Amino acid sequence: MRILCIADEEEGWLYDHWDAERVSGIDLIVSCGDLPAVYLEHIVTLANVPLLYVPGNHDTAYDRHAPEGCVSIDGHLRDFHGLRIMGLGGSIRYNDQVYGFTEPEMARRAARMALLAQASGGVDLVVTHAPVRGYGDLDDLPHRGFDALGRLLERTCPRYLVHGHVHLTYGRIERVREHPCGTTIVNAYGSHVIEIPDGDIPQRSGLFRPESV
């Protein structure tokens, strides 16, 4: 399964100069936030594959115009051909104008999602806007990651966590990091493709089956 991850910065090849060849073979698109609704709508229309998203801290306009044809996974666990995908949008709340949460608020959201994952047999891909604290975040408050996301990884051990929020243009920011629990953390700024062999997607049973995409 090939997954195109996008976040924060509009890419010319996905918008002004659509490159169908680069999108060929993509099975799923996930947006990690801070992208205009019209941008996501353009991509999902031309790519003709499902697009899942979480809102970034600057995506308060989604309340008035959510991306049509796309699926919000913020606070949800979804199933895509056996791949379990969890979404937690927003950043640290650093003012009243952003879509954000305090650390205790995110801890409650993450704990609920961990319980959902455990009840369904696990999660493979976590999609967030903010990074995990200490793994690709910065020291200033607006770009600080959540400790709660680190605890979520320790409880659920997904194969991947993809996030946005911290632009690679800010300095020496690594695209890919490894968490001690075994999760690969990917900064999706701009665009990045991850590939998961179909044979690596486990067959599961659980108390409930997440809603399919």
Secondary structure, 3 states (H helix, E strand, C coil): CEEEEEECCCCHHHCCCCCHHHHCCCCEEEECCCCCHHHHHHHHHHHCCCEEECCCCCCHHHHCCCCCCCEECECCEEEECCEEEEEECCEECCCCCCCEECHHHHHHHHHHHHHHHHHHCCCCEEEECCCECCECCCCCHHHCCEHHHHHHHHHHCCCEEEECCCCHHHCCCCCEEECCCCCEEEECCEEEEEECCHHHCCCCCCCCCCEEC
